[in-house]
Amino acid sequence: MLTLIVMEMLMQMKKKILFFIVFVCVFCSGFLWFFLFSKPYFYCLNTQFTASSVPTTKIKIDDKECLVEIDIGSKLPLILSKKTLANISKKEKKEKMEWRDFKGNKYTANTYVLHKVAIGNIFFNNVIANEINEDYSKNTSILSYSNREVQSIGRPLFEKFKILFDCKSNKLFISNDLKKLKKKGYDISTFIRVPCKWGRTGLILEVETDLGKKRLSIDTGFTISSLRSSSEIKNTGKKYTLPIFTTRKFVIGDKDFGVFDLFLLNITSELNELDGTLGMDFIKSHVMYIDFPAKIVYISKE
């Protein structure tokens, strides 16, 4: 009997010790996360634009420069050409990855883990990279398609940070330091503050149009802003051979940006959390500060 009591006491002690270890680990992880991402950080990247108005920048992989498009609507951290991947020595091949595009088409590609990737002075270890799938590049090129191999960097490498796009100045700031941003001419307190929701394509904001409120996914990989096509949308026109709906109002927060063209696309109904995209035709004209952790977007009123 005494032995059973002792054993039971030991089991209780083990459970308490295990609980304590788990608590300490969770606490330390939370503290580490807070310490790393609450500290002020300020990085500035130069950007350029493709013929389709998609922003590009240079990153480093194993100390080799690589030009990539910035696509915050993509859940894929990196898409690289076969040639680029062949020149990277420190990589580990994994099982092929499968994903879908906005139309619902399914793709697969060779997948690798890269040991070190740098965006400016920010370093990432063990980054997933997909080899370019030509069908994916072709099917997601809305206005035109060329056989060029489109390399891109996606949302997963940005979503722990706060970033500012100033496309007119060809700048991308990765920073939570509002004082430094203000010194650079960006007073975020004067911007429109828009709470967003998180979806499979990233941050989704609400816009008031002539068709009512629409949920648009912020996507720098999209040349144009769009809506899901529907037989209920009347008075459509055409632009670049694509059907469009021209809304007389385009209200985000308390600001009406006026007449705006929304391209009508066959967006899969599986993406039921959104109605369309907010693309580069809007983002290029307005400074945008994206707070991924807080799910808030700030947009300049000009």
C-alpha positions as CSV (number, residue, x, y, z in Angstrom):
1,M,0.0,0.0,0.0
2,L,2.8,2.4,0.9
3,T,4.6,1.6,-2.3
4,L,1.5,2.5,-4.3
5,I,1.1,5.8,-2.5
6,V,4.8,6.6,-3.1
7,M,4.4,5.7,-6.8
8,E,1.3,7.9,-7.1
9,M,3.2,10.8,-5.5
10,L,6.1,10.4,-7.9
11,M,3.7,10.4,-10.9
12,Q,2.0,13.6,-9.6
13,M,5.5,15.1,-9.2
14,K,6.4,14.1,-12.8
15,K,3.3,15.6,-14.1
16,K,3.9,18.9,-12.3
17,I,7.5,19.0,-13.5
18,L,6.4,18.3,-17.1
19,F,3.8,21.0,-16.8
20,F,6.4,23.4,-15.4
21,I,8.8,22.6,-18.3
22,V,6.1,23.1,-20.9
23,F,5.1,26.4,-19.3
24,V,8.7,27.7,-19.2
25,C,9.2,26.7,-22.9
26,V,6.0,28.5,-24.0
27,F,6.9,31.6,-21.8
28,C,10.4,31.7,-23.2
29,S,9.2,31.3,-26.8
30,G,6.7,34.1,-26.3
31,F,9.3,36.3,-24.6
32,L,11.8,35.6,-27.4
33,W,9.2,36.5,-30.1
34,F,8.3,39.7,-28.3
35,F,12.0,40.6,-27.9
36,L,12.8,40.0,-31.5
37,F,9.8,41.6,-33.1
38,S,9.1,44.5,-30.7
39,K,12.6,45.9,-31.1
40,P,12.8,48.7,-33.6
41,Y,14.0,47.6,-37.1
42,F,14.5,49.7,-40.2
43,Y,15.6,48.4,-43.6
44,C,15.2,50.0,-47.0
45,L,15.2,48.0,-50.2
46,N,15.3,49.5,-53.7
47,T,12.6,48.2,-56.1
48,Q,12.0,48.3,-59.8
49,F,9.0,47.2,-61.8
50,T,8.4,44.6,-64.5
51,A,6.5,45.5,-67.7
52,S,3.4,44.2,-65.8
53,S,4.0,46.8,-63.0
54,V,4.9,44.1,-60.4
55,P,7.6,45.2,-58.0
56,T,11.0,43.5,-58.0
57,T,14.0,43.5,-55.7
58,K,17.3,41.7,-55.1
59,I,17.8,39.1,-52.5
60,K,20.8,37.0,-51.6
61,I,20.9,33.2,-51.5
62,D,24.2,31.8,-50.3
63,D,25.7,35.3,-50.9
64,K,24.6,35.3,-54.6
65,E,22.3,38.0,-55.7
66,C,19.0,37.0,-57.2
67,L,16.3,39.2,-58.8
68,V,12.7,38.3,-57.6
69,E,9.2,39.7,-57.9
70,I,7.6,40.7,-54.6
71,D,4.3,38.8,-54.4
72,I,2.6,39.2,-51.0
73,G,-0.5,37.4,-52.3
74,S,1.5,34.2,-52.7
75,K,1.7,31.6,-49.9
76,L,4.9,30.2,-51.5
77,P,8.0,31.7,-49.8
78,L,10.2,31.5,-52.9
79,I,9.8,30.5,-56.6
80,L,13.1,30.1,-58.4
81,S,14.2,29.0,-61.8
82,K,15.9,25.6,-62.4
83,K,19.1,27.5,-63.4
84,T,19.1,29.5,-60.1
85,L,18.5,26.4,-58.0
86,A,21.2,24.5,-59.8
87,N,23.7,27.2,-58.8
88,I,22.8,26.9,-55.1
89,S,25.0,24.5,-53.3
90,K,23.4,24.5,-49.9
91,K,20.0,23.0,-50.5
92,E,18.1,19.9,-49.6
93,K,15.5,18.4,-51.9
94,K,12.1,17.6,-50.4
95,E,8.9,16.0,-51.7
96,K,7.1,17.9,-54.4
97,M,4.7,20.6,-53.3
98,E,1.1,21.0,-54.6
99,W,-0.8,24.2,-54.7
100,R,-3.6,26.0,-56.6
101,D,-3.9,29.4,-58.3
102,F,-6.8,31.9,-58.0
103,K,-8.7,30.0,-60.7
104,G,-8.5,26.7,-58.8
105,N,-6.0,25.1,-61.1
106,K,-3.7,22.6,-59.4
107,Y,0.1,22.5,-59.8
108,T,3.1,20.6,-58.5
109,A,6.8,21.5,-58.5
110,N,10.1,20.3,-57.2
111,T,10.7,21.7,-53.7
112,Y,14.0,22.5,-51.8
113,V,15.0,23.8,-48.5
114,L,17.6,26.6,-48.8
115,H,20.0,27.1,-45.9
116,K,20.3,30.8,-46.0
117,V,18.3,33.6,-47.7
118,A,18.8,37.4,-47.1
119,I,16.4,40.3,-47.8
120,G,18.6,43.3,-47.2
121,N,19.9,42.8,-43.7
122,I,17.2,40.3,-42.7
123,F,18.4,36.7,-42.7
124,F,16.2,33.6,-42.9
125,N,17.3,30.0,-42.5
126,N,15.8,26.8,-44.0
127,V,13.5,28.6,-46.5
128,I,11.2,26.5,-48.7
129,A,11.8,27.2,-52.4
130,N,9.8,25.9,-55.4
131,E,11.1,25.4,-58.8
132,I,9.2,27.4,-61.5
133,N,6.2,25.7,-63.0
134,E,5.8,27.0,-66.5
135,D,2.0,26.3,-66.6
136,Y,1.6,28.3,-63.4
137,S,3.5,31.2,-64.8
138,K,1.4,31.1,-68.0
139,N,-2.0,30.7,-66.4
140,T,-1.5,33.5,-63.8
141,S,-0.2,36.0,-66.3
142,I,-3.4,38.0,-66.9
143,L,-2.5,40.7,-69.4
144,S,0.4,39.1,-71.2
145,Y,2.7,36.1,-71.2
146,S,6.3,35.6,-72.2
147,N,8.5,32.6,-71.8
148,R,10.6,34.5,-69.2
149,E,11.1,32.6,-66.0
150,V,9.4,34.6,-63.2
151,Q,11.1,34.2,-59.9
152,S,9.3,35.6,-56.9
153,I,9.4,36.0,-53.1
154,G,6.1,35.5,-51.3
155,R,4.2,36.5,-48.2
156,P,5.6,34.0,-45.7
157,L,8.9,35.9,-45.6
158,F,7.2,39.2,-44.8
159,E,4.3,38.3,-42.5
160,K,6.2,38.7,-39.2
161,F,7.1,42.3,-40.2
162,K,5.6,45.7,-41.0
163,I,6.4,46.9,-44.5
164,L,5.9,50.1,-46.5
165,F,5.5,50.3,-50.3
166,D,6.3,53.6,-51.9
167,C,6.2,52.6,-55.5
168,K,6.6,56.2,-56.8
169,S,10.0,56.4,-55.1
170,N,10.9,52.8,-55.9
171,K,11.3,52.0,-52.2
172,L,10.2,49.2,-49.9
173,F,10.8,49.7,-46.2
174,I,10.7,46.9,-43.7
175,S,10.2,48.8,-40.5
176,N,8.2,49.2,-37.3
177,D,10.1,52.4,-36.4
178,L,7.4,55.1,-37.0
179,K,9.8,57.9,-36.0
180,K,12.3,57.0,-38.6
181,L,9.6,56.5,-41.2
182,K,8.3,60.0,-40.4
183,K,11.8,61.5,-40.8
184,K,11.7,59.9,-44.3
185,G,8.4,61.7,-45.0
186,Y,5.9,59.0,-44.1
187,D,3.7,60.1,-41.3
188,I,1.6,57.0,-40.7
189,S,-0.7,58.9,-38.3
190,T,-2.2,60.8,-41.3
191,F,-2.9,57.6,-43.3
192,I,-6.2,55.8,-43.5
193,R,-6.2,53.0,-41.0
194,V,-8.0,49.8,-42.3
195,P,-8.4,46.7,-40.2
196,C,-8.1,43.6,-42.3
197,K,-9.0,39.9,-42.1
198,W,-6.6,37.1,-42.8
199,G,-7.3,34.7,-45.7
200,R,-5.5,32.1,-47.7
201,T,-4.2,34.8,-50.0
202,G,-3.1,37.1,-47.2
203,L,-4.7,40.3,-45.9
204,I,-8.2,41.1,-47.1
205,L,-9.7,44.6,-46.7
206,E,-13.2,45.8,-47.3
207,V,-14.0,48.3,-50.1
208,E,-17.3,50.0,-50.7
209,T,-18.2,50.0,-54.5
210,D,-21.3,50.7,-56.6
211,L,-21.9,46.9,-56.1
212,G,-21.8,47.2,-52.4
213,K,-19.0,46.1,-50.0
214,K,-16.4,43.9,-51.6
215,R,-13.6,42.0,-49.9
216,L,-10.3,42.5,-51.8
217,S,-7.1,40.6,-51.2
218,I,-4.0,42.8,-51.2
219,D,-1.8,41.3,-53.9
220,T,1.4,42.9,-55.3
221,G,1.7,40.0,-57.7
222,F,-1.5,41.1,-59.5
223,T,-1.1,43.9,-62.1
224,I,-4.8,44.8,-61.9
225,S,-7.5,45.0,-59.3
226,S,-10.3,42.6,-59.9
227,L,-13.7,41.1,-58.9
228,R,-15.1,37.6,-59.3
229,S,-17.1,37.6,-62.6
230,S,-20.8,37.1,-62.2
231,S,-23.8,37.3,-64.5
232,E,-25.3,39.7,-61.9
233,I,-22.8,42.4,-62.8
234,K,-24.3,44.6,-65.5
235,N,-23.0,47.6,-67.5
236,T,-19.6,46.0,-68.1
237,G,-17.0,47.3,-70.6
238,K,-13.7,46.1,-71.9
239,K,-10.1,47.0,-71.3
240,Y,-7.0,45.2,-72.5
241,T,-9.5,42.8,-74.1
242,L,-10.7,41.8,-70.6
243,P,-14.2,42.6,-69.2
244,I,-14.3,45.4,-66.6
245,F,-16.8,47.0,-64.2
246,T,-16.2,50.7,-63.6
247,T,-17.3,51.7,-60.2
248,R,-18.0,55.4,-59.5
249,K,-17.0,55.0,-55.9
250,F,-14.1,53.1,-54.3
251,V,-14.3,53.8,-50.6
252,I,-11.6,52.4,-48.2
253,G,-12.0,53.5,-44.6
254,D,-13.3,57.1,-44.7
255,K,-11.7,57.9,-48.1
256,D,-13.4,57.7,-51.5
257,F,-10.8,57.2,-54.2
258,G,-13.4,57.8,-56.9
259,V,-13.9,56.1,-60.3
260,F,-12.0,52.8,-60.5
261,D,-11.9,49.9,-63.0
262,L,-12.3,46.4,-61.6
263,F,-11.4,43.6,-64.0
264,L,-13.8,40.6,-64.0
265,L,-12.0,37.4,-63.5
266,N,-12.9,33.7,-63.1
267,I,-11.8,33.5,-59.4
268,T,-12.5,30.1,-58.0
269,S,-15.5,29.9,-55.5
270,E,-13.2,27.9,-53.2
271,L,-11.7,31.2,-52.2
272,N,-15.0,32.1,-50.6
273,E,-13.4,34.6,-48.1
274,L,-12.8,37.1,-50.8
275,D,-14.5,38.8,-53.8
276,G,-11.4,40.0,-55.7
277,T,-8.0,41.5,-55.5
278,L,-6.5,44.9,-54.8
279,G,-3.6,45.0,-57.3
280,M,-0.7,47.1,-58.4
281,D,-2.9,49.5,-60.4
282,F,-4.0,50.9,-57.0
283,I,-0.9,50.2,-54.9
284,K,1.4,52.0,-57.3
285,S,-0.5,55.2,-56.8
286,H,-0.7,55.2,-53.0
287,V,1.9,54.7,-50.3
288,M,0.8,51.6,-48.3
289,Y,2.0,50.5,-44.9
290,I,1.1,46.9,-44.1
291,D,1.2,45.7,-40.5
292,F,1.1,42.0,-41.0
293,P,1.2,40.9,-37.3
294,A,-1.7,43.3,-36.3
295,K,-3.6,42.7,-39.6
296,I,-3.9,46.4,-40.3
297,V,-3.2,48.4,-43.5
298,Y,-2.5,52.1,-43.6
299,I,-3.0,53.9,-46.9
300,S,-2.0,57.4,-47.8
301,K,-4.8,59.7,-48.7
302,E,-3.1,61.3,-51.7
